[in-house]
């Protein structure tokens, strides 16, 4: 009986930790990207945070790269909102699938404002240690975003 009780408690502790880790990631994304609170970087990312996939070309390593990515998007798309579509957690890993969108009102990655709504889909994998995010791996639909930022093709299809 003691063994069965211990296994049940282990599962509960794992579930509680997974739930906690998902909440850390969800709060970080909401505060940084949706609310535009750049201080979220200091609250949620460990100073030794490693970003295995920088959020944009030339982004600085560590927490500052995430801060600059959020600042860049919020400046160009002031109503930027990141919707968490799915969070999956196991042990210290949290996988986030998201869709973010907003109105393109300022320069973004060299593209002048279009006034159109843009959408960015992606997947992030975070490793959480305690109350801090210590690593990130990510894949964003950068090509889809660049297509939205480019000029609209006004050439009729019959002329292509």
N, C-alpha and C positions, 0 to 999 in steps of 0.2 A: 504494500500500500504506500509506503513512503516513496518508493521509486515513481509510482504513478503520479503522486502528488507533486513531486519535484519536476517531472516532465511538464505537467500542466502549468506550473508556475514559470518554468522556463519559457513556454510558449506565450504566456501572458506578458512576461517582461519583454520578450522580443516584439510582441504586438504593441505594447506601450511605447517602446523605443522607436519602432517604425512610425507609429502615429505621431510621436513627438518630432521625428526627423522630417516627416511630410509637412508638418505645421511650420517648422523652421523655414523650409524651402518656399512654401506658399506665402508666408509672411514676407520673406525677403523679396520675392518677385513682385508682390503687390506694392510693397513700400517703395522699392527702387524704381521699377518700370512704370507701374500704373499711377502711383502717387507722385513720382519724381523726387522722392526724398533721398538725396545723395548720401546722407548720413547713414542710410541702411547698410552701406558698404562697411562702415566701421562697426556697426552693431552685429552684423551677421557673418561677415567674412573674416576668417582667421588671418592675422598679419602674415602668416606663411602660406596663404592661399595660393594654389597652383591652378592656373587656367590652361588646360592642355590644348584648348582650341580658342585662340584669341577671338574676341567678338567682332573685330574688324581689322583689316590689314594695318600693321604698324602700331597696334594697341600695346601699351606698356604691359609688362608682366604684373602678376599679382592683382591685388584688390583695385589698384588704380585703373587698370584696363576696364574693369566692369563699371567703375564710376564714370569713366569717360564715355563708354558706350551708352549708358543711360542718359548722360547729359546731352550727347549728340542726338539721340532719338527724341528726347523731350524738347530740345531746341527746335528741331525740324518738324516735329509732329506733337504739338503741345497737348493734344487730347489723346495721346498714346495710351492704349489700354491693353494689357496682357491678360488674356483669358486662359486659365489653366484648364485644359481639356481633360487631362488625366494625370494622376500621381500614383506611382507604384513604388513601394518601398520594401526592401529586404535588408536586414541588418543595418549597416551604416550607409547604404546606397539608396538614393531617391531618384527616380526617373520622372521627368516632367515632360509632358507633351502639351504644347501651347499654340495658340493663335493670337497674334497681336495685331492691332489695327488702329488707325487714326488718320487724320487729315494732314496731308503733306503741305505745310505752310512755310517751311524754311529750307535752306540748302541742306541736302542730305547726301553724303558720299559723292559730292561733286555735282549733284543734280539740283537744278533750280526748282523752287516750289511749283507744284502743278495744281494745287487746290483740290486734288482728287484724294479719295480714301485709298490708303495703301494697306496691304495685309502682309504679315510675315508669319509663316508657320515654322515650327522647329521642335527639336527634342534636346533636352539637357539632361545630363546625368551628374548628380551632385553626390559627393561623399561628405557626410556630416559627422563631426566628432564633438559630442556634448551639445552645446548650443551654437556651434560655429560650423560654417561650411568651409571645408579645407581643400576641396578639389572640385573641378568642373570639366566635363567633356561635353561638347555640343555640336549639333548639326542644324544649321538654319537654311531655309530656302532662299539663299542669297540670289540665285539666278532669277527666281520669281520676283523678288524685291526689285532687282535691277531692271527687269522688264517693265515693272510698274512705274519706275522712276524715269524711264526713257521717254522720248517724245512719242506721241501718238502717231501712228502711221496713217496719213490722210490719203495715201495713194490708193485708188480703187483697185480691187483685186484683179480686175480684167487687164490691168496694165502691168502687173507683176510678172 
